[in-house]
Amino acid sequence: MQISSESIKVGHPDIVADSIAANIIAAILDEEEKLGLTLENMPHCGLEVFLGKGLCVVGGEVRTRVCVDVDDIVRKTVLSIGYDDAAKGLNGHLMGVLNAIIPQSPDINQGTSCLLNKNREIGAGDQGIMYGFACDETPELLPLPYVLVNRLMRAFENCGDPIFAPDGKGQVSVEYDEKTNRPKRLLKVLMSNAIDYRFVKGSKEKVKERAKKIAFSALKDWVDRKTEFLFNPTGEWQAVNSCSAADSGVTGRKLVVQFYGGYPGAQLGGGSVVNKSPEKVDCSAAFGTRYVAKNIVAAGLAKKCSVQVAYAIGIARPFSIYVNTFGTGVVPDKKMSEIVARVFDLTPAGMITRFHLLKGDIYRRIPKTFFLDDYPWEKTDMVDVLKREVDRL
């Protein structure tokens, strides 16, 4: 049995678009904090970013007390990723930037604002269904293929070799034991990376050897002599034909790889995450449900856990909560769902506060990875609470 996961480097045009949106929201939060940022006066943002050949369009709706330089943020984001020359597929110095941001709809604001909401609370910024997932395959309590392929991406991003331009994608396949359903070994590694031939000395085969060395060093705990390595399987990917020079970039288009890498059982709900302020539960509940699932698995109450939470626009408390432990739970899923509803605050205000989602630095980090970092939602500080609740049953 094989399970595969995919991921992408931060230089992929879709993640560049995500990063631009996240950095705009981060800048707004930074400026709002100087004025005294609270749950009552927090900004409301929903941004979309499109990258085309030499062009960036930023649209969406924003309600804020401050002004930020969108053009400057776009360019600095693109340059920080490494796109400073058209030979790499994009030049942040010369690209065009179109700002099409409009004010937030008053109909939405009356449901999400503490001051205007009929219950005087932060209502969910939209209706929607979000999922969180955890399993005991790795210390991070995430699927092994997801962890490995993200490790692969970080290795190429941080290798320091200018041969490998910012744009790239990876994929791994892990063999699982059919009796135990536990991972055994890494079968295949696929790495596609744009090559900047200005820095290449020698043959293409030497580039592949360098890529294999980076990949296998990052994945060494799971690689063996039979692990297959594929690099740029079409035979060619020149950096000049990468990023938005060859493909468009759009916010939210890589949600599957950003969440759980396509791992079976790890469902995907909601919508884009990093381009929205956290009263929008696509953002906050994506992290809230992961937090719940991870704490359930960390407490030893299940080996695998999926948490579904649904919301109605303008209403703070979840419309419904459903826990699925895939037959591995120590108590029935219905009982676990009731415990979750009782001990976790999954209102927008509760999640914003617990996860520090009004901090700009959080937004700057999440386009790279939603979970594999020391984020507040990756803590397992509810383990004892969950155990006590189960003991009372």
Buried (B, 14 or more C-beta within 10 A) or exposed (E): EEBBBBBBBBBBBBBBBBBBBBBBBBBBBBBBBEEEBEBEBBBBBBBBBBBBBEBBBBBBBBBBEBEBEBBEBBBBBBBBBBBBBBBBBBBBEEBEBEEEBEEBEEEBBBBBBBEEBEEEBBBBBBEBBBBBBBBBBBEBBBBBBBBBBBBBBBBBBEBEEEBBBBBBBBBBBBBBEEEEEEBBEBBBBBBBBBBBBEEBEEEBEEBBEBBBEBBBEBBEEBBEEEBEBBBBEEEEBBBBEBBBBBBBBBBBBBBBBBBBBBBEBBBBBBBBBBBBBBBBBBBBBBBBBBBBBBBBBBBEBBBBBBBBBBBBBBBBBBEEBBBBBBEBBBBEBEBBBBBBBEBBEBBBBBBBBBBEBBBBEBBBBBBBBBBBEEBBBBBBEBBEBBBEBBEEE
